[in-house]
Amino acid sequence: MDWDEVRTERLLLRRPTSGDLDAAFEVHSAPETNRFNPDGPDADRDASARRLAEWIAHWERHGFGYWAIEAVDSADVIGFSGLRHGTWSSVAILNLYYRFSAASWGHGYAREAAGTAVRMAQERFPGLPVVARTTVDNIPSQRTAASIGLKRRPDLDRFVDGVHEVILVSSWPAPPPPGGRS
């Protein structure tokens, strides 16, 4: 399955390029789109350029990653969503990401893009849990993750740098039996 360019009913999900820097800066520097982000908005274009470079490098290494999202009726990048390799509680995961410009909120675009990513992950990476990490007060993000089938797992929540991170997952491996034998 080709992840470079995926079309949904209303969106084009495509591999990001360095040409997406303006959109990345617009989305990641806006205070309203970072209201719940403990790191806050990107301070400058260089911060967004570093972020975009990391995403592009992940694509080059793994053949998938976070997409630049365009509404099919505009060809403008309205946000970013997708999956990247990561770990949580020492378990290999696919980290689910979605962040969209405030002007595009309220149309279900995050749900559409993130839901597509989860469905594709279940086909390509059936053994890897998809994890949405958000803050305890980011109810909109939690609702989006729940709306695409991820389940809240309070037992996986963590405090990271003093911030309560809430975890929703597609699945999670069973703990080993007592005594460590399987």
C-alpha positions as CSV (number, residue, x, y, z in Angstrom):
1,M,0.0,0.0,0.0
2,D,1.4,3.4,-1.0
3,W,1.4,5.9,1.8
4,D,2.9,8.8,-0.3
5,E,-0.5,10.1,-1.5
6,V,-3.8,8.9,-0.1
7,R,-7.2,10.4,-1.0
8,T,-10.2,10.4,1.2
9,E,-13.6,11.8,0.4
10,R,-12.6,15.4,1.2
11,L,-8.8,15.3,1.7
12,L,-5.5,14.6,0.1
13,L,-3.0,13.1,2.5
14,R,0.5,13.4,1.0
15,R,4.1,13.0,2.0
16,P,5.4,16.4,3.2
17,T,8.1,18.3,1.4
18,S,10.4,21.2,2.3
19,G,7.9,23.3,0.3
20,D,5.4,22.8,3.2
21,L,7.4,25.0,5.6
22,D,5.0,28.0,5.3
23,A,2.0,25.8,6.2
24,A,4.0,24.0,9.0
25,F,4.9,27.3,10.5
26,E,1.4,28.7,10.2
27,V,-0.1,25.7,12.0
28,H,2.6,25.1,14.6
29,S,3.2,28.8,15.5
30,A,-0.4,29.7,16.1
31,P,-1.3,30.1,19.7
32,E,-4.8,28.7,19.2
33,T,-3.6,25.5,17.6
34,N,-1.1,25.0,20.5
35,R,-3.4,25.8,23.4
36,F,-2.9,22.4,24.9
37,N,0.7,21.9,23.8
38,P,3.0,21.9,26.8
39,D,5.9,23.0,24.5
40,G,3.8,25.9,23.2
41,P,3.8,27.2,19.6
42,D,6.9,27.1,17.5
43,A,8.9,30.3,18.3
44,D,10.1,30.8,14.7
45,R,10.4,29.4,11.2
46,D,13.6,27.5,12.2
47,A,11.7,25.5,14.8
48,S,9.0,24.6,12.2
49,A,11.8,23.8,9.7
50,R,13.4,21.4,12.2
51,R,10.1,19.7,12.8
52,L,9.4,19.3,9.1
53,A,12.9,18.0,8.5
54,E,12.4,15.3,11.2
55,W,9.1,14.3,9.5
56,I,10.7,14.1,6.1
57,A,13.6,12.0,7.5
58,H,11.1,9.6,9.1
59,W,9.5,9.2,5.6
60,E,12.9,8.5,4.0
61,R,13.7,5.8,6.6
62,H,10.3,4.1,6.9
63,G,8.2,4.9,3.8
64,F,5.4,6.5,5.9
65,G,4.9,9.2,8.5
66,Y,3.0,12.4,9.1
67,W,1.2,13.7,6.1
68,A,0.6,17.2,4.9
69,I,-3.2,17.5,4.5
70,E,-5.0,19.4,1.8
71,A,-8.7,19.8,1.3
72,V,-9.4,18.5,-2.2
73,D,-11.3,21.6,-3.1
74,S,-8.5,24.0,-2.3
75,A,-5.0,22.5,-2.6
76,D,-3.9,24.5,0.5
77,V,-2.3,22.6,3.3
78,I,-4.8,22.8,6.2
79,G,-2.9,20.6,8.7
80,F,-0.8,17.6,9.4
81,S,-1.7,14.1,10.5
82,G,-0.3,10.6,10.4
83,L,1.8,8.1,12.2
84,R,5.4,7.7,13.3
85,H,7.4,5.0,15.0
86,G,7.9,5.6,18.7
87,T,7.8,3.9,22.1
88,W,5.5,4.2,25.1
89,S,6.1,2.3,28.4
90,S,8.9,0.4,26.6
91,V,6.5,-0.9,23.9
92,A,7.0,-0.1,20.2
93,I,4.1,2.0,19.0
94,L,2.8,4.1,16.1
95,N,2.3,7.6,17.4
96,L,-0.8,9.2,16.0
97,Y,-0.6,12.9,15.3
98,Y,-3.1,15.5,14.1
99,R,-2.9,19.3,14.1
100,F,-4.9,21.5,11.8
101,S,-5.2,25.2,11.2
102,A,-7.9,26.9,13.3
103,A,-9.7,27.9,10.2
104,S,-10.3,24.2,9.3
105,W,-11.7,23.2,12.7
106,G,-15.2,21.9,13.0
107,H,-15.3,20.0,9.7
108,G,-14.2,16.6,10.9
109,Y,-10.9,16.8,9.0
110,A,-8.8,15.6,11.9
111,R,-11.1,12.6,12.4
112,E,-11.0,11.8,8.6
113,A,-7.2,12.0,8.4
114,A,-6.5,10.2,11.6
115,G,-9.1,7.5,11.0
116,T,-7.5,6.8,7.6
117,A,-4.0,6.5,9.3
118,V,-5.4,4.1,11.9
119,R,-7.1,1.9,9.2
120,M,-3.9,1.8,7.1
121,A,-1.8,1.0,10.2
122,Q,-4.0,-2.0,11.0
123,E,-3.4,-3.4,7.5
124,R,0.4,-2.7,7.3
125,F,1.4,-3.0,11.0
126,P,-1.2,-5.3,12.6
127,G,1.0,-6.0,15.7
128,L,1.8,-2.3,16.5
129,P,-0.5,-0.3,18.8
130,V,-1.6,3.1,17.5
131,V,-1.2,5.6,20.4
132,A,-2.7,9.0,20.7
133,R,-0.9,11.0,23.4
134,T,-2.5,14.2,24.6
135,T,-2.9,16.3,27.7
136,V,-5.5,15.7,30.4
137,D,-7.2,19.0,29.5
138,N,-7.2,18.5,25.7
139,I,-10.7,17.2,25.5
140,P,-11.1,17.9,21.7
141,S,-8.1,15.7,21.0
142,Q,-9.4,12.9,23.2
143,R,-12.8,13.1,21.5
144,T,-11.1,12.8,18.1
145,A,-9.1,9.8,19.1
146,A,-12.2,8.1,20.7
147,S,-14.3,8.9,17.5
148,I,-11.9,6.8,15.4
149,G,-12.0,3.8,17.8
150,L,-9.1,4.4,20.1
151,K,-9.7,3.4,23.7
152,R,-8.8,5.4,26.8
153,R,-6.2,3.6,28.9
154,P,-5.7,5.5,32.2
155,D,-3.2,2.7,33.3
156,L,-0.9,3.9,30.5
157,D,-1.1,7.7,31.4
158,R,2.2,9.2,32.5
159,F,3.5,12.5,33.8
160,V,6.1,13.7,31.4
161,D,8.0,16.8,32.5
162,G,5.2,17.6,34.9
163,V,2.5,17.3,32.3
164,H,-0.3,14.6,32.7
165,E,-0.3,12.8,29.4
166,V,-3.5,10.9,28.6
167,I,-3.3,7.8,26.4
168,L,-5.7,6.3,24.0
169,V,-4.8,3.2,22.0
170,S,-6.0,0.9,19.3
171,S,-4.7,-2.1,21.2
172,W,-2.1,-3.0,23.8
173,P,-0.1,-6.1,24.4
174,A,-1.1,-8.2,27.4
175,P,1.2,-8.1,30.3
176,P,3.5,-11.1,30.7
177,P,2.2,-13.8,33.1
178,P,3.6,-13.8,36.7
179,G,7.1,-15.2,36.7
180,G,7.8,-13.8,33.3
181,R,7.0,-16.9,31.3
182,S,4.7,-16.9,28.3
